[in-house]
């Protein structure tokens, strides 16, 4: 970063919303290193209640404000290009990323682009698909989908998709065992039917985390898409 004729260079930003819950998942520091080598400032907010932070991670509840705050911070920094601040939500991070993209969807502070990588689209469907997560989801959200349907609906990216106004890239492995491939296809078809600017990259045979070479290709594809006009 340097000044030329007293004008500071401004950089594009990618806000990386981690997946998982609590100590499970977490920010992948290897990914951070890969992303910054693409010429971006990368900010990976730690949701409340994690890594020594106060409060409680609510799986896309009040912790969504932590990503909002990160977005507002980036927009104020003099070395950030406010017109090129994008979001990437991995797995559960898609919930927080979509929440922010729909909160900042117009005017000069509008989110530039949104990437949903192996992203959750429907939290109720996750409850039914992931029997290993049911107890955790009931504890964090206050009950089952039958008991508190509003809690599941409020967190589901599909319920907010009509408010998305930025271009969206969906990346999903066809053999994802943690967030079923159908989450990606449902989100894509829902947006496509409404005339949204949406692109889908399917990665055949890939699980939730891609094999090394495929992951490298996916990262390159993602940044090519982010940089495109």
C-alpha positions in Angstrom: 0.0 0.0 0.0 1.5 3.4 -0.9 0.6 7.0 -1.6 0.9 8.5 -5.1 0.5 12.2 -5.3 -1.0 12.2 -1.8 -3.7 9.8 -2.9 -3.8 6.6 -1.0 -4.2 3.4 -3.0 -7.5 1.6 -2.2 -7.9 -2.1 -2.1 -10.8 -4.5 -2.6 -12.0 -6.4 0.4 -13.3 -9.9 1.0 -15.1 -10.5 4.3 -14.8 -14.2 5.0 -17.6 -15.6 7.2 -16.5 -18.8 8.8 -18.6 -22.0 9.1 -19.2 -24.2 12.1 -20.4 -23.3 15.5 -18.4 -22.5 18.6 -15.0 -24.2 18.6 -16.1 -26.5 15.7 -15.2 -25.0 12.3 -13.4 -21.7 12.9 -11.5 -19.4 10.6 -9.3 -21.4 8.3 -6.0 -19.5 8.4 -4.6 -21.3 5.4 -7.5 -20.0 3.4 -6.8 -16.5 4.7 -3.2 -16.7 3.3 -4.5 -18.0 0.0 -7.0 -15.2 -0.3 -4.7 -12.3 0.5 -2.3 -13.5 -2.2 -5.0 -12.5 -4.6 -4.5 -8.8 -3.8 -7.4 -8.4 -1.4 -7.7 -7.2 2.1 -9.4 -10.2 3.9 -11.3 -9.8 7.1 -12.6 -12.8 9.0 -14.8 -11.8 11.9 -15.0 -14.0 14.9 -18.6 -14.4 16.0 -19.5 -13.5 19.6 -18.9 -16.2 22.1 -15.9 -17.7 20.1 -12.2 -17.4 20.6 -12.5 -15.7 24.0 -15.2 -13.2 22.8 -18.2 -12.3 25.0 -21.7 -13.3 24.3 -23.1 -16.4 22.6 -22.9 -17.6 19.1 -26.6 -18.0 18.0 -25.9 -19.6 14.6 -27.0 -16.5 12.6 -29.0 -14.7 15.4 -27.6 -11.7 17.1 -24.1 -12.8 16.0 -25.0 -11.6 12.5 -24.4 -8.1 13.9 -20.7 -9.1 14.2 -20.5 -9.3 10.4 -22.4 -6.1 10.0 -19.9 -4.4 12.2 -17.0 -5.8 10.3 -18.6 -4.5 7.0 -19.1 -1.0 8.5 -15.5 -1.0 9.7 -14.1 -1.9 6.3 -16.2 0.8 4.6 -14.7 3.5 6.8 -11.0 2.6 6.3 -9.2 5.0 3.9 -7.2 2.3 2.2 -10.4 0.3 1.3 -12.3 0.7 -1.9 -15.9 1.0 -0.6 -17.3 0.0 -4.0 -15.5 -3.4 -4.0 -16.3 -4.8 -0.6 -17.6 -8.4 -1.0 -18.7 -11.2 1.3 -18.0 -14.9 1.2 -20.0 -17.3 3.5 -18.7 -20.8 3.9 -21.1 -23.5 5.2 -23.1 -21.9 8.1 -21.2 -18.6 7.3 -23.7 -18.3 4.4 -26.3 -17.3 6.9 -24.3 -14.4 8.2 -23.1 -13.3 4.8 -26.6 -13.2 3.3 -27.9 -11.4 6.4 -25.2 -8.7 5.8 -25.7 -8.6 2.0 -29.4 -8.0 2.5 -28.9 -5.3 5.1 -26.5 -3.4 2.8 -28.2 -3.8 -0.5 -28.5 -0.3 -1.8 -26.8 3.1 -1.9 -23.0 3.8 -1.7 -22.5 1.2 1.1 -24.0 -1.6 -1.0 -22.2 -5.0 -0.9 -20.3 -5.5 -4.2 -20.6 -9.3 -4.6 -21.6 -12.3 -2.5 -20.1 -15.8 -2.6 -21.9 -18.8 -1.0 -19.4 -21.7 -0.7 -20.9 -25.0 0.4 -23.5 -22.8 2.0 -26.5 -23.5 4.1 -29.7 -22.3 2.4 -32.4 -23.7 4.7 -31.8 -24.2 8.4 -34.9 -26.4 8.9 -33.6 -28.7 6.2 -30.3 -28.8 7.9 -32.0 -29.9 11.1 -33.7 -32.8 9.3 -30.6 -33.8 7.3 -28.0 -33.5 10.1 -29.3 -35.8 12.9 -25.9 -35.2 14.6 -26.7 -31.5 14.9 -30.2 -31.7 16.1 -29.4 -31.4 19.8 -27.1 -28.5 19.2 -29.6 -26.7 17.0 -32.4 -27.2 19.5 -30.2 -25.8 22.3 -29.0 -22.8 20.3 -32.2 -21.9 18.5 -34.5 -22.7 21.4 -36.2 -25.8 20.1 -37.0 -27.8 17.1 -38.4 -26.3 13.8 -41.9 -27.4 15.0 -41.5 -25.6 18.3 -39.9 -22.4 17.1 -40.3 -22.2 13.3 -39.7 -18.5 13.3 -36.1 -19.0 14.6 -35.2 -21.4 11.7 -36.9 -19.2 9.1 -35.2 -16.0 10.3 -31.8 -17.7 9.8 -32.4 -19.3 6.5 -30.8 -17.5 3.5 -33.7 -18.6 1.3 -36.1 -16.5 3.4 -34.0 -13.4 2.7 -33.0 -14.1 -0.9 -35.6 -11.8 -2.4 -33.7 -8.8 -0.8 -30.4 -9.7 -2.5 -29.4 -7.1 -5.1 -25.7 -7.9 -5.6 -24.3 -10.5 -8.0 -24.2 -14.0 -6.3 -21.8 -16.9 -6.9 -22.8 -20.3 -5.5 -20.1 -23.0 -5.2 -21.0 -26.5 -4.0 -19.7 -30.0 -4.1 -22.1 -32.5 -5.5 -21.1 -35.1 -2.8 -21.3 -32.7 0.2 -22.0 -34.8 3.3 -22.4 -31.8 5.7 -24.5 -29.3 3.7 -26.4 -31.2 1.0 -25.8 -30.2 -2.6 -29.5 -29.4 -2.8 -28.9 -26.3 -0.6 -26.9 -24.8 -3.4 -29.2 -25.8 -6.2 -32.3 -24.6 -4.4 -30.7 -21.2 -3.7 -29.6 -20.9 -7.4 -32.9 -21.8 -8.9 -34.8 -19.5 -6.5 -32.6 -16.5 -7.4 -32.6 -17.4 -11.1 -36.4 -17.5 -11.3 -36.5 -14.0 -9.9 -34.0 -12.6 -12.5 -31.1 -12.2 -10.1 -27.5 -12.1 -11.3 -26.5 -15.5 -10.1 -23.8 -18.0 -11.1 -23.4 -21.6 -10.1 -20.2 -23.6 -9.9 -20.8 -27.3 -9.3 -17.8 -29.4 -8.2 -18.4 -33.0 -9.1 -17.6 -35.6 -6.5 -16.4 -33.0 -4.0 -17.4 -33.1 -0.3 -17.9 -30.1 2.0 -14.2 -29.3 1.8 -12.7 -29.9 -1.6 -9.6 -31.9 -2.5 -6.5 -29.7 -2.6 -6.2 -29.3 -6.3 -9.9 -28.7 -6.8 -9.9 -26.3 -3.9 -7.1 -24.3 -5.5 -9.1 -24.2 -8.8 -12.2 -23.1 -6.9 -10.3 -20.2 -5.2 -9.0 -19.1 -8.6 -12.5 -19.3 -10.1 -13.9 -17.3 -7.1 -11.4 -14.5 -7.4 -11.8 -14.3 -11.2 -15.5 -13.9 -10.7 -15.0 -11.3 -8.0 -12.7 -9.3 -10.3 -14.9 -9.4 -13.3 -16.9 -6.3 -14.2 
